[in-house]
């Protein structure tokens, strides 16, 4: 009678905080101690090689094999001192996670064992490309693929292995990962942004794109997790009635962190800092058992590597603390889902944030130039940006009241909006002096004046300007940030190139640089108006207005993915050299296949659960009620029996109705799934799963959740929301 559930609850209550041994020195002392940083390169690599190595790295030039050999010697020596016995190329295939194959340093030479690590194995290796998603770029009989060292992201040691960040490409050169096109996009936006920044400062030689991610996640006790097959197999609960209390009182957000969770967070921070991940912020999120972790901003490629690394680290450490990590965007229905807000900006080698307000008209013209071009890029490619973050898992979160709507728009804030409108109406380029901050005097005792940012916050905006950066809030918690960043970088690079071509054409015709800049900017402000929205993104009025503005309002994930293969997208990626048409086709196929497989697995798990857990529990309770009816008839009069049994009869009939609907629904779902599985075209199959299987799953869940409230609590075999959402 519910034995598995109650045994799991008993185990969960017995779990105590794991003792974490804190370092006796400040974090600054052990920060990046497990990373082969530049300072360690100077210590372990021959001095005549290091300067040349740094020069090549700083100028994005190809490293020679000779340099690679020298680096390998020093890297091996350092790694072995850290306890490493193996090395691995650490890459990011289109599975969404990371991959690694471990090889030992040990080798044989003249029959003797030696530790060996050459520049050739540092430089590249050959994983089996056909065993990773490729969208048709690689077949089973075309297994060759290459992982190649990315010197811009430093090697690190975890446990007994040296991890070397690498790209992953096919035998014919196509990208089979997220890092390769992300690096291409960083190059594209660097070149385009430098050309535009040179209108204002000729000393700008390099522009980096920066990323600051905010990682949201849920924790659930391992015993309760193991008692929920849907969590184990899919990462989310496919059924479960809402808890009477969840997040209604807003008492979890920024509340006191539970002791067990704090122990997990503490160890996570220590290990992250050792790996050079500059984590700074931790707090309770809105939903019960939901939390957030955020680092200091870093260069986009490195920051993305760190996010991939920390997700693996979180999962491993959660197990040590008797938790399971849930990175699914919507593990529980009815409470907030999890995102990964990607804060993005552009910065020059001269130390200037191109998205920060200046102190004079000249600086503000530069700021407005980049701001307006980003607006144009987002307007042109709003559907593609949505495609970059859509998935079977994130589809549960987008459009809900705690997450960005499924329409890409930009929030700027009242001050910036007004500034753009003023520029659009102006006749000459006089510039606008905008204060970065203003004071708000509170008039409360000794409380000092509060500095107000030039923008407010809009939680309903998927792409919001937040003072000196844009926050892409629609990225899902389980996603690789690179998928969204490579689109954003490429779109902005392409737009900056178009802007520069227009401005240069006017200058060649005799126009002054300032007037040419101002003329094009004014036009762009008008052309990009449709993407600017300051109101409630959840409202029905906005959906109607967005449709009028020509923004993409599609909500079907498989159809949103179509944007990868639009002519506009193909041309933009070709111009920026970020993704070829073949690579775009492959990524679309991978996304469609992944969508179908996720729904297929969920529907199979749901069918198993209702047949093996829900219906048996409901039938047992129904039998108990029927037995009670018979017992009452033997003791009481007919009139008393009718009165006493009325409630039992009502519940018995309702159970029968729900059970019958569930059985019928499962049969329909199985047939719909089988039909969808036989569709060969990846896109059509994904559309079929979306249109025919998901509605049946939702209908089945509705009946199951109603049964959960009716069946005797002791008979229900699956841990309930009220038990999983509150860590003891």
Long-range contacts (C-beta under 8 A, 24 or more apart in sequence): 1-620, 1-714, 1-715, 2-617, 2-713, 2-714, 2-715, 2-716, 2-717, 3-717, 4-227, 4-717, 5-227, 5-716, 5-717, 5-718, 5-719, 6-714, 7-223, 7-227, 8-223, 8-224, 8-226, 8-227, 8-719, 9-223, 9-224, 9-719, 9-723, 11-221, 11-223, 12-221, 12-223, 12-224, 12-723, 12-728, 13-728, 15-221, 15-222, 15-223, 15-260, 15-322, 16-260, 17-259, 17-260, 17-262, 17-263, 17-321, 18-260, 18-263, 18-264, 18-267, 18-320, 18-321, 18-322, 19-263, 20-263, 20-266, 20-267, 20-270, 22-266, 22-270, 23-270, 27-273, 30-270, 30-273, 30-274, 31-273, 31-274, 31-276, 31-278, 32-273, 32-274, 32-275, 32-276, 33-274, 34-82, 34-156, 34-157, 34-158, 34-274, 34-275, 34-276, 35-154, 35-155, 35-156, 35-157, 35-275, 35-276, 36-75, 36-78, 36-79, 36-154, 36-155, 36-156, 37-154, 37-276, 38-154, 40-78, 41-71, 41-74, 43-78, 44-74, 44-75, 44-77, 44-78, 45-70, 45-71, 45-73, 45-74, 46-70, 46-74, 53-151, 56-151, 57-151, 57-152, 60-152, 60-187, 63-123, 63-149, 63-151, 65-119, 65-120, 65-123, 66-119, 67-119, 68-119, 68-120, 68-122, 68-123, 68-149, 69-118, 69-119, 69-120, 70-119, 71-119, 71-122, 72-117, 72-118, 72-119, 72-121, 72-122, 73-117, 75-117, 75-122, 75-155, 75-162, 76-105, 76-115, 76-117, 76-162, 79-155, 79-157, 79-162, 80-105, 80-115, 82-157, 83-157, 83-159, 83-160, 84-157, 84-160, 84-161, 84-162, 85-160, 85-161, 86-160, 86-161, 86-162, 87-117, 87-121, 87-161, 87-162, 87-163, 87-164, 88-161, 88-162, 88-163, 88-164, 89-125, 89-127, 89-147, 89-149, 89-164, 89-166, 90-163, 90-164, 90-165, 90-166, 91-127, 91-147, 91-165, 91-166, 91-167, 91-168, 91-177, 91-179, 92-168, 92-177, 92-178, 92-179, 92-308, 92-480, 92-482, 93-132, 93-133, 93-168, 93-176, 93-177, 94-132, 94-133, 94-134, 94-135, 94-176, 94-177, 94-178, 94-587, 94-590, 95-132, 95-133, 96-478, 96-479, 96-480, 96-594, 97-308, 97-311, 97-312, 98-308, 98-309, 98-312, 99-127, 99-132, 99-168, 100-161, 100-163, 101-125, 101-127, 102-161, 122-149, 122-164, 123-148, 123-149, 124-148, 124-149, 124-166, 125-166, 127-168, 129-168, 129-170, 129-171, 129-176, 132-168, 132-176, 133-590, 133-593, 133-594, 134-170, 134-176, 134-586, 134-590, 135-585, 135-586, 135-587, 135-588, 135-589, 135-590, 135-593, 136-585, 136-586, 136-589, 137-170, 137-172, 137-174, 137-176, 137-582, 137-583, 137-586, 138-170, 138-171, 138-176, 142-171, 144-170, 144-171, 145-169, 145-170, 145-171, 145-176, 146-170, 146-171, 150-179, 150-183, 150-301, 152-183, 152-299, 152-301, 152-302, 153-301, 153-302, 153-305, 154-276, 156-275, 156-276, 156-309, 158-275, 165-305, 174-580, 174-582, 174-583, 174-586, 175-579, 175-583, 178-304, 178-480, 178-482, 178-483, 178-486, 179-301, 179-304, 179-305, 179-482, 181-482, 181-486, 181-578, 181-579, 181-583, 182-300, 182-301, 182-304, 182-482, 182-485, 182-486, 182-489, 183-301, 184-486, 184-490, 184-576, 184-577, 184-578, 184-579, 185-209, 185-485, 185-486, 185-487, 185-488, 185-489, 185-490, 185-493, 185-576, 185-578, 186-300, 186-301, 186-489, 188-489, 188-490, 188-493, 188-494, 188-576, 188-577, 188-578, 189-346, 189-489, 189-490, 189-492, 189-493, 189-496, 191-493, 192-492, 192-493, 192-494, 192-496, 192-497, 192-500, 193-346, 193-354, 193-370, 193-492, 193-493, 193-496, 195-496, 195-497, 195-500, 196-369, 196-370, 196-373, 196-496, 196-499, 196-500, 197-348, 197-352, 197-354, 197-366, 199-366, 199-369, 199-503, 199-513, 199-517, 200-362, 200-363, 200-365, 200-366, 200-369, 201-348, 201-350, 201-352, 201-366, 203-350, 204-348, 204-349, 204-350, 204-352, 205-349, 206-348, 206-349, 207-346, 207-347, 207-348, 207-349, 207-354, 208-299, 208-300, 208-346, 208-347, 209-299, 209-300, 209-344, 209-345, 209-346, 209-485, 209-489, 210-297, 210-298, 210-299, 210-300, 210-303, 210-344, 210-345, 210-346, 210-347, 210-469, 211-297, 211-298, 211-299, 211-300, 211-303, 211-304, 211-342, 211-343, 211-344, 211-481, 211-485, 212-294, 212-295, 212-296, 212-297, 212-298, 212-303, 212-342, 212-343, 212-469, 213-294, 213-295, 213-303, 213-304, 213-307, 213-340, 213-341, 213-342, 213-343, 213-481, 214-281, 214-292, 214-293, 214-294, 214-339, 214-340, 214-341, 214-343, 215-292, 215-293, 215-294, 215-307, 215-310, 215-311, 215-314, 215-340, 215-477, 216-285, 216-290, 216-291, 216-292, 216-338, 216-339, 216-340, 216-477, 217-290, 217-291, 217-292, 217-293, 217-314, 217-325, 217-326, 217-327, 217-338, 217-477, 218-287, 218-289, 218-290, 218-291, 218-325, 218-326, 218-328, 218-331, 218-332, 218-338, 219-261, 219-264, 219-289, 219-291, 219-318, 219-323, 219-324, 219-325, 219-326, 219-727, 220-289, 220-323, 220-324, 220-326, 220-331, 220-724, 221-322, 221-323, 221-324, 221-724, 221-727, 222-319, 222-322, 222-323, 222-324, 223-322, 224-719, 224-723, 224-724, 225-324, 227-718, 227-719, 228-718, 228-719, 228-724, 229-605, 229-608, 229-609, 230-602, 230-605, 230-606, 230-609, 231-324, 231-326, 231-331, 233-601, 233-605, 234-328, 234-598, 234-601, 234-602, 234-605, 235-326, 235-327, 235-328, 235-331, 235-393, 235-478, 236-326, 236-328, 236-330, 236-331, 236-332, 236-393, 236-396, 236-602, 237-331, 237-332, 237-333, 237-721, 237-724, 238-602, 238-605, 238-606, 238-609, 238-697, 238-701, 239-606, 239-609, 239-610, 239-614, 239-701, 239-704, 239-705, 239-708, 239-718, 240-332, 240-333, 240-705, 240-708, 240-718, 240-720, 240-721, 241-705, 241-706, 241-708, 241-709, 241-720, 241-721, 242-333, 242-334, 242-335, 242-721, 243-720, 243-721, 243-722, 243-725, 244-722, 245-722, 246-287, 246-288, 246-334, 246-335, 246-721, 246-725, 247-286, 247-287, 247-288, 247-335, 247-336, 250-286, 252-284, 252-285, 252-286, 252-287, 252-288, 252-290, 253-284, 253-285, 253-286, 254-283, 254-284, 255-284, 256-284, 257-282, 257-283, 257-284, 257-291, 258-727, 260-321, 260-322, 260-323, 260-727, 261-291, 261-323, 261-727, 263-321, 264-317, 264-318, 264-321, 264-323, 265-291, 265-293, 267-317, 267-320, 267-321, 268-293, 268-310, 268-313, 268-314, 268-317, 271-313, 271-317, 272-310, 272-313, 275-306, 275-309, 275-313, 276-306, 277-306, 277-309, 277-310, 279-310, 285-336, 285-338, 286-335, 286-336, 286-402, 287-332, 287-335, 287-336, 287-725, 288-335, 288-725, 288-726, 289-724, 289-725, 289-726, 289-727, 290-335, 290-336, 290-338, 297-343, 297-345, 297-469, 300-344, 300-485, 300-489, 303-481, 304-480, 304-481, 304-482, 304-485, 307-340, 307-480, 307-481, 308-480, 311-478, 327-477, 327-478, 328-393, 328-477, 328-478, 329-391, 329-393, 329-394, 329-396, 329-397, 329-476, 329-477, 329-478, 330-393, 330-396, 330-397, 330-400, 332-721, 332-724, 332-725, 333-701, 334-721, 335-725, 336-402, 336-403, 337-396, 337-397, 337-400, 337-402, 337-403, 337-477, 338-397, 338-476, 338-477, 339-397, 339-403, 339-404, 339-473, 339-474, 339-475, 339-476, 339-477, 340-475, 340-476, 340-477, 340-479, 340-481, 341-471, 341-472, 341-473, 341-475, 342-471, 342-472, 342-475, 342-481, 342-484, 342-485, 343-466, 343-469, 343-470, 343-471, 343-472, 344-469, 344-470, 344-471, 344-472, 344-485, 344-488, 345-468, 345-469, 345-470, 346-370, 353-468, 353-469, 355-465, 355-468, 355-469, 355-470, 356-436, 356-468, 357-434, 357-435, 357-436, 357-454, 357-468, 359-433, 359-436, 360-431, 360-433, 361-430, 361-431, 361-432, 361-433, 362-431, 364-431, 364-432, 364-433, 364-434, 365-429, 365-431, 365-514, 365-517, 365-518, 368-419, 368-420, 368-423, 368-432, 368-521, 369-499, 369-517, 369-521, 370-496, 371-416, 371-465, 372-420, 372-521, 372-524, 372-525, 372-528, 373-492, 373-495, 373-496, 373-499, 373-524, 374-470, 374-492, 374-495, 375-410, 375-524, 375-525, 375-528, 375-531, 375-532, 376-495, 376-499, 376-524, 376-527, 376-528, 377-488, 377-491, 377-492, 377-494, 377-495, 378-408, 378-410, 378-463, 378-491, 378-528, 378-531, 379-527, 379-528, 379-530, 379-531, 380-491, 380-495, 380-568, 380-572, 381-487, 381-491, 381-563, 381-568, 381-569, 381-572, 382-407, 382-408, 382-409, 382-531, 382-551, 382-552, 383-408, 383-552, 383-554, 383-560, 383-563, 383-566, 384-487, 384-491, 384-563, 384-564, 384-566, 384-568, 384-569, 385-463, 385-472, 385-474, 385-484, 385-487, 385-488, 385-491, 386-474, 386-552, 386-554, 386-560, 386-563, 387-487, 387-560, 387-561, 387-562, 387-563, 387-564, 387-591, 388-483, 388-484, 388-486, 388-487, 388-488, 389-472, 389-474, 389-475, 389-476, 389-479, 389-483, 389-484, 390-557, 390-560, 390-561, 390-591, 391-476, 391-478, 391-479, 391-557, 391-591, 391-594, 391-595, 391-598, 392-557, 392-594, 392-595, 392-598, 392-599, 393-476, 393-478, 393-598, 394-474, 394-476, 394-478, 394-479, 395-557, 397-476, 398-474, 399-555, 401-538, 403-473, 403-474, 404-460, 404-461, 404-462, 404-473, 404-474, 404-537, 405-460, 405-462, 405-537, 405-538, 405-542, 405-543, 406-553, 406-554, 406-555, 407-462, 407-537, 407-542, 407-543, 407-546, 407-551, 407-552, 407-553, 408-462, 408-463, 408-474, 408-531, 408-551, 408-552, 409-461, 409-462, 409-463, 409-531, 409-532, 409-533, 409-537, 409-546, 409-551, 410-461, 410-463, 410-464, 410-465, 410-470, 410-531, 410-532, 410-533, 411-455, 411-458, 411-461, 411-463, 411-464, 411-465, 411-532, 411-533, 411-534, 412-455, 412-465, 412-532, 412-534, 413-454, 413-455, 413-456, 413-465, 413-534, 414-455, 414-456, 414-534, 415-454, 415-455, 416-454, 416-455, 416-465, 417-532, 417-534, 420-525, 420-532, 421-525, 423-518, 423-521, 423-522, 423-525, 424-522, 424-525, 424-526, 426-518, 426-522, 428-515, 428-518, 429-514, 429-515, 429-517, 429-518, 458-534, 458-537, 460-535, 460-536, 460-537, 460-538, 461-533, 461-537, 462-537, 486-578, 486-579, 489-578, 490-572, 490-573, 490-576, 490-578, 490-579, 491-572, 493-576, 494-572, 494-575, 494-576, 497-575, 497-576, 499-524, 556-687, 556-690, 556-691, 557-595, 557-686, 557-690, 558-592, 558-595, 558-683, 558-686, 558-687, 558-689, 558-690, 559-687, 561-588, 561-591, 561-592, 561-595, 561-683, 561-686, 562-588, 562-683, 564-588, 564-591, 588-682, 588-683, 589-682, 589-683, 592-682, 592-683, 592-685, 592-686, 593-682, 593-685, 593-686, 595-686, 595-689, 595-690, 596-676, 596-682, 596-685, 596-686, 596-689, 599-689, 599-690, 599-693, 599-694, 599-697, 600-673, 600-676, 600-677, 600-689, 600-693, 602-697, 603-669, 603-670, 603-673, 603-693, 603-696, 603-697, 604-673, 606-666, 606-669, 606-697, 606-700, 606-701, 607-666, 607-669, 607-670, 609-718, 610-662, 610-666, 610-700, 610-704, 611-666, 613-717, 613-718, 614-662, 614-704, 614-707, 614-718, 615-659, 615-662, 615-663, 617-711, 617-715, 617-716, 617-717, 618-655, 618-658, 618-659, 618-707, 618-710, 618-711, 619-655, 619-659, 620-715, 621-655, 621-710, 621-711, 621-712, 621-715, 622-652, 622-655, 622-656, 622-659, 624-712, 625-651, 625-652, 625-655, 626-652, 651-710, 654-706, 654-710, 655-707, 655-710, 655-711, 658-703, 658-704, 658-706, 658-707, 658-710, 659-707, 661-699, 661-703, 662-700, 662-703, 662-704, 662-707, 665-696, 665-699, 665-700, 665-703, 666-700, 668-696, 669-693, 669-696, 669-697, 669-700, 672-696
